[in-house]
Amino acid sequence: MRAADFALFDTNTIHGYNPQYRDTGANGRFDAFDMHAVHPRPVQFHNELVPGTVLLDHQGHIVPQNNYGPRLLTIATQIDQDLLNGHGPYTLANANARLLHHYPLMNFQTVTTYIQNQLITAGGAPSTVFVDPAGNDVDERLGGYFSVINWNPVNICRAPSDNHRSNYPGNGADNVVAMKLLTDQLNAGITLDASYAGFLQANIANLLANIDTFIAACNASLANTPVGFYKFNWGNVLAPVF
């Protein structure tokens, strides 16, 4: 769950454009992002104390960015080239059309609908946050769109940092959290999205084995918000090392 070496698509406040994930004091673990005092944009993740400790939590990935990030870059590069070479103009709608053309089973339409309805229409984000034809490279042009996938809350737990967990999970999958989510019936209020739960159940022995299936499951979850940012008593998971 530590910061990954994969540096692209790293707009880690992107879901703060969704009003359901803003820090309003009303949504428990979903009170995730503080907003700028003047401009309608998220500025930081709202850290909270890890239950039972004096530690602040962070956005901890369950399946690590280093694992699926290169696949996202491959997909983004293909779409970028399409839009630059005959399938433009360079817009969110056309990016969506090319994603559906090349990857009809990976639920990118759900991502696009979420961006349009929750982040742009409801959240006030400019469309260029997600698709920017004026960008200098693929990350600038499509980084916002793919950051929505990279930082999907369904794959994120409010967790202590790795150095308080004996450097676990590092750049590996967080099987401890995955098993907790699947098996612990004491976590009141934590309901797994069905698509993501199905992925965890089918792949718990090796969460890094089926990357396209993982991406497709995460994408599908964006039809059901708010989900993710799991928060529970870490004393029942892995005792922090102080």
C-alpha positions in Angstrom: 0.0 0.0 0.0 3.0 2.4 -0.1 3.3 4.9 -2.8 4.0 3.0 -6.0 6.9 3.5 -8.4 4.4 3.8 -11.2 4.0 7.5 -11.5 1.5 8.1 -14.3 -2.2 8.7 -13.8 -1.5 9.8 -10.2 -4.2 12.5 -9.6 -5.0 11.0 -6.2 -7.7 13.5 -5.4 -9.7 12.8 -8.5 -12.7 11.3 -6.8 -13.1 14.4 -4.6 -15.0 15.8 -7.6 -17.7 13.4 -6.6 -19.8 15.2 -4.0 -20.5 11.8 -2.3 -16.8 11.5 -1.4 -16.3 15.1 -0.1 -15.7 15.8 3.6 -19.1 16.9 4.7 -19.1 15.3 8.1 -22.1 13.2 7.2 -20.8 10.1 5.3 -18.4 8.4 7.7 -15.5 6.8 5.8 -16.7 8.4 2.6 -15.8 11.9 4.0 -12.6 11.5 2.0 -11.6 14.9 0.4 -11.2 18.4 1.5 -12.1 21.1 -1.0 -10.4 24.3 -1.9 -11.7 27.3 0.0 -12.5 29.2 -3.2 -12.3 27.0 -6.2 -14.5 23.9 -6.7 -11.7 21.3 -6.6 -10.5 18.7 -4.2 -7.1 19.6 -2.6 -6.2 16.7 -0.3 -7.3 13.3 1.1 -8.9 13.8 4.5 -6.8 11.6 6.8 -8.4 10.1 9.9 -7.0 8.3 12.9 -6.8 4.5 12.4 -9.2 3.0 14.9 -7.3 1.9 18.0 -4.1 3.7 17.2 -2.7 7.2 17.1 -1.8 6.9 13.4 -3.3 8.8 10.5 -4.5 6.6 7.7 -3.8 6.9 4.0 -5.2 5.7 0.7 -4.0 2.1 0.6 -4.3 0.1 -2.6 -5.4 -3.5 -2.2 -4.2 -4.5 -5.7 -1.1 -2.3 -6.2 -0.7 0.3 -8.8 2.6 -1.1 -10.0 0.7 -4.2 -11.1 -2.1 -2.7 -13.2 -0.5 0.7 -14.0 1.5 -0.5 -17.0 -1.6 -2.1 -18.4 -3.5 1.2 -18.1 -0.6 2.9 -19.8 -0.8 0.5 -22.7 -4.5 1.1 -23.1 -4.2 4.9 -22.8 -1.4 5.0 -25.3 -3.5 3.1 -27.8 -6.5 5.4 -27.3 -4.3 8.5 -27.5 -2.9 7.4 -30.8 -6.4 6.7 -32.1 -7.5 10.2 -31.2 -4.5 11.8 -32.7 -4.6 9.8 -35.9 -8.0 9.9 -37.5 -10.5 9.2 -34.7 -10.7 12.7 -33.2 -11.5 15.3 -32.3 -9.9 14.7 -28.9 -12.9 14.6 -26.6 -14.3 12.5 -23.7 -17.0 11.1 -26.0 -14.5 10.0 -28.7 -12.1 8.5 -26.1 -15.0 6.5 -24.8 -15.9 5.3 -28.3 -12.3 4.1 -28.9 -12.2 2.3 -25.5 -15.4 0.5 -26.3 -14.1 -0.4 -29.7 -10.9 -2.0 -28.4 -12.1 -3.2 -25.0 -15.8 -3.9 -25.2 -15.8 -6.2 -22.1 -13.9 -3.9 -19.7 -16.7 -1.6 -18.6 -15.1 1.6 -19.7 -18.6 3.0 -20.6 -19.3 2.9 -16.8 -16.2 4.9 -16.1 -17.2 7.5 -18.7 -20.8 7.7 -17.4 -19.4 8.1 -13.8 -17.1 10.9 -15.0 -19.8 12.7 -16.9 -22.6 12.4 -14.3 -20.8 12.4 -10.9 -17.6 14.3 -11.5 -18.5 16.8 -14.2 -22.3 17.4 -13.9 -22.7 16.9 -10.1 -19.1 17.8 -9.1 -18.3 20.7 -11.3 -15.1 19.4 -12.8 -14.0 20.8 -16.1 -14.0 18.1 -18.8 -10.4 18.9 -19.5 -9.5 17.4 -16.1 -10.1 14.0 -17.7 -9.4 14.5 -21.4 -7.2 17.4 -22.4 -6.3 17.8 -26.1 -3.8 20.5 -25.2 -1.7 18.1 -23.1 1.9 17.5 -24.1 1.9 13.7 -23.6 -0.5 10.8 -23.0 -0.4 11.4 -19.2 -1.5 15.1 -19.6 -4.0 14.3 -22.3 -5.7 11.2 -20.6 -4.2 11.2 -17.1 -7.4 12.4 -15.4 -9.5 9.7 -17.1 -7.2 6.9 -16.1 -6.6 8.4 -12.6 -10.3 7.7 -12.0 -9.4 4.0 -12.5 -6.1 4.2 -10.8 -7.6 5.7 -7.6 -11.0 3.9 -7.7 -12.1 3.9 -4.0 -13.4 0.3 -4.4 -9.7 -0.8 -4.4 -8.7 1.5 -1.5 -8.7 1.0 2.2 -8.2 3.6 4.9 -5.0 1.9 6.2 -1.9 2.5 8.4 1.2 3.1 6.3 3.4 0.1 5.5 6.1 1.1 8.0 3.6 0.5 10.8 2.7 -2.9 9.3 6.2 -4.5 9.2 6.5 -3.0 5.6 3.6 -5.0 4.4 2.3 -5.2 1.7 4.9 -3.1 -0.1 4.3 -3.4 -3.8 2.4 -6.7 -3.4 -1.3 -7.3 -3.1 -2.9 -6.7 0.3 -4.3 -10.2 0.9 -4.8 -9.4 4.6 -7.3 -6.6 3.8 -8.8 -8.7 0.9 -9.5 -11.6 3.3 -10.8 -9.2 5.9 -13.3 -7.8 3.5 -14.5 -11.2 2.3 -14.7 -13.0 5.7 -15.2 -10.7 8.6 -18.9 -10.2 9.5 -18.1 -7.7 12.2 -17.4 -4.8 9.9 -20.7 -2.9 10.1 -21.3 -0.6 7.2 -18.8 -2.2 4.9 -20.6 -3.6 1.9 -18.5 -4.8 -1.0 -19.5 -4.0 -4.5 -20.7 -7.2 -6.1 -18.2 -7.0 -9.1 -15.2 -6.3 -6.9 -16.3 -8.9 -4.4 -16.5 -11.4 -7.2 -13.0 -10.6 -8.3 -11.6 -11.0 -4.8 -13.4 -14.3 -4.3 -12.3 -15.7 -7.6 -8.7 -14.6 -7.4 -7.9 -14.5 -3.6 -5.1 -17.0 -4.2 -3.3 -14.6 -6.5 -4.8 -11.1 -6.8 -2.2 -10.2 -9.4 -3.0 -12.9 -11.9 -5.9 -11.4 -13.9 -5.3 -7.8 -14.5 -7.9 -7.1 -17.2 -10.5 -8.9 -15.1 -9.5 -6.7 -12.1 -9.8 -3.5 -14.1 -13.2 -4.5 -15.5 -14.5 -5.3 -12.0 -13.3 -2.0 -10.7 -14.7 -0.1 -13.6 -18.1 -1.8 -13.1 -18.2 -0.7 -9.4 -18.4 3.0 -10.5 -22.0 2.4 -11.3 -22.6 2.0 -7.5 -21.3 4.9 -5.4 -20.2 5.5 -2.8 -18.2 2.3 -2.2 -14.6 1.6 -1.1 -12.4 3.6 1.3 -12.9 0.7 3.7 -12.5 1.5 7.4 -12.4 -1.0 10.2 -10.6 -1.9 13.5 -7.1 -2.7 12.5 -6.6 -4.5 15.7 -8.6 -7.3 14.1 -6.4 -7.3 11.0 -2.8 -6.8 11.7 -1.3 -5.3 14.8 0.6 -2.2 13.9 4.3 -2.2 14.7 5.3 1.1 16.5 
